[in-house]
Amino acid sequence: MRRLFTTFGLLISLPIMAGDAKLAAAVTALQSPESVVIDVRTAEEFAAGALPRAEQIDYGQIANRISAIAPDKATPIVLYCRSGRRSSVAEESLRTLGYSNLINAGSYDELKLALESQD
């Protein structure tokens, strides 16, 4: 029974640890001037608050507009939205186009908090 609970606890914690690793990678990438930061939320959400250096591109328009911002497909790109769903869609679109250095940071609020904790 103890083994069952231990295994269950480990399985539950894996997505959390993976999310923490992505968040840490995003914070590191954001500290690099070569990285591109893309907010795939709506213009209204962006206007209410966004990360420094972030470009707002609706996730449905990312494939059409990315080459103007990051013509080199090896450019480090950090994507974020409100919860991570739209940034996942944008990430998949960019991967299909051949972009290889992508970090889906997920939630704006979590990423902002992680950046503030670095100060």
DAWO-V351522 format. One record per helix or strand of 3 or more residues. SS is the DSSP state (H for helix, E for strand). FROM is the first residue (numbers start at 0). TO is the last residue. If there is no record, write none. Layout:
# DAWO-V351522
ss->SS from->FROM to->TO
ss->SS from->FROM to->TO
This chain:
# DAWO-V351522
ss->H from->1 to->29
ss->E from->35 to->38
ss->H from->42 to->47
ss->E from->53 to->55
ss->H from->58 to->68
ss->E from->76 to->80
ss->H from->84 to->95
ss->E from->101 to->106
ss->H from->107 to->117
